[in-house]
Amino acid sequence: QVQFVESGGGLVQPGGSLRLSCAASATIFSRVRIGWYRQAPGKQRELVAFISGAGANYADSVKGRFTISRDNAKNTVYLQMNSLKPEDTAVYYCNAALENGAPAFGSWGQGTQVTVSS
């Protein structure tokens, strides 16, 4: 199965920006949905954005602030996060996404920690 490796997280002040990368072990086809998920302490994992051949979609909480994109030549999906808020603090994961937004693979990688704090 394809494997995903997340990177790019870190500590940033409110209002700052980060760019997360999701590197896949195999070619990502444009028809396949790739999603970014996050899980904050004590919270359920949630889908924040996904990208497919039909375009990109975002959770209301990040709409207008986050941008998901992909570079198929690099087998990589990105998540540009601007105007970060403390409530964005979470571990961010990527996974292939089913049409209903559920992850396609039952196992998760290490994720990358995003901490937004002053």
C-alpha positions in Angstrom: 0.0 0.0 0.0 1.1 3.6 -0.5 2.8 5.2 2.4 2.6 8.9 3.4 5.2 10.9 5.3 4.3 14.2 6.8 6.7 17.0 7.5 6.9 20.8 7.9 5.2 21.2 11.2 6.6 23.3 14.0 6.0 26.1 16.5 4.5 29.3 15.1 2.9 32.4 16.6 -0.7 33.2 16.0 -1.1 34.8 12.6 1.9 33.0 11.3 2.2 30.5 8.5 3.5 27.0 7.9 3.7 24.8 4.8 3.1 21.1 5.4 4.3 18.4 3.0 2.9 14.9 2.4 5.3 12.7 0.5 3.8 9.6 -1.0 5.7 6.4 -1.7 3.9 6.0 -5.0 2.5 8.2 -7.7 -0.5 10.2 -6.7 -3.1 10.2 -9.4 -5.2 13.2 -10.0 -8.4 11.1 -9.6 -7.4 10.0 -6.1 -8.5 12.2 -3.2 -5.7 13.1 -0.8 -6.8 14.6 2.5 -5.1 16.4 5.4 -6.5 15.4 8.8 -5.6 16.7 12.2 -6.1 15.6 15.8 -5.8 17.9 18.7 -5.3 16.7 22.3 -8.6 15.3 23.6 -10.3 15.8 20.2 -11.4 13.5 17.5 -9.4 13.3 14.3 -11.0 15.6 11.7 -10.6 16.1 8.0 -9.5 19.7 7.3 -8.9 19.6 3.5 -8.7 17.3 0.6 -7.8 17.6 -3.1 -9.0 15.6 -6.1 -9.2 16.0 -9.8 -12.5 17.9 -9.1 -10.7 20.5 -7.0 -10.1 21.2 -3.4 -12.4 21.3 -0.4 -11.9 22.7 3.1 -13.5 22.5 6.5 -15.3 25.6 7.5 -12.8 26.2 10.3 -9.9 26.6 7.9 -11.6 27.9 4.8 -9.9 31.0 3.5 -6.8 30.4 5.5 -5.5 27.0 4.3 -4.7 26.0 0.7 -4.1 22.4 -0.4 -2.2 21.6 -3.5 -0.3 18.8 -5.1 2.7 18.2 -7.3 2.2 14.9 -9.0 5.8 14.9 -10.4 7.0 14.9 -6.8 4.3 12.6 -5.4 3.7 15.3 -2.8 0.6 17.1 -1.5 1.0 20.4 0.4 -1.0 22.3 2.9 -0.2 26.0 3.1 -1.5 27.3 6.4 -1.8 31.0 6.9 -3.3 33.1 9.6 -2.8 30.3 12.1 -4.8 30.3 15.3 -4.2 28.5 18.5 -7.1 26.2 17.8 -5.1 24.9 14.8 -2.7 23.2 17.2 -2.8 19.5 16.4 -0.9 16.7 14.9 -1.5 16.8 11.1 -1.7 13.6 9.1 -2.3 12.9 5.4 -4.1 9.9 3.9 -6.0 9.0 0.8 -9.6 10.0 1.3 -12.7 8.2 0.3 -15.6 10.1 -1.3 -17.2 10.5 2.1 -14.0 12.0 3.6 -13.1 8.9 5.5 -9.5 7.7 5.3 -8.8 5.0 2.8 -6.1 3.4 4.8 -6.6 2.2 8.4 -3.1 2.9 9.5 -1.6 6.3 10.1 1.9 7.7 9.9 3.7 9.7 12.5 2.1 12.9 11.4 3.6 16.3 12.0 3.0 18.5 15.0 1.7 22.0 14.5 1.7 24.2 17.6 0.3 27.8 17.4 1.2 29.7 20.5 2.5 33.0 21.6 
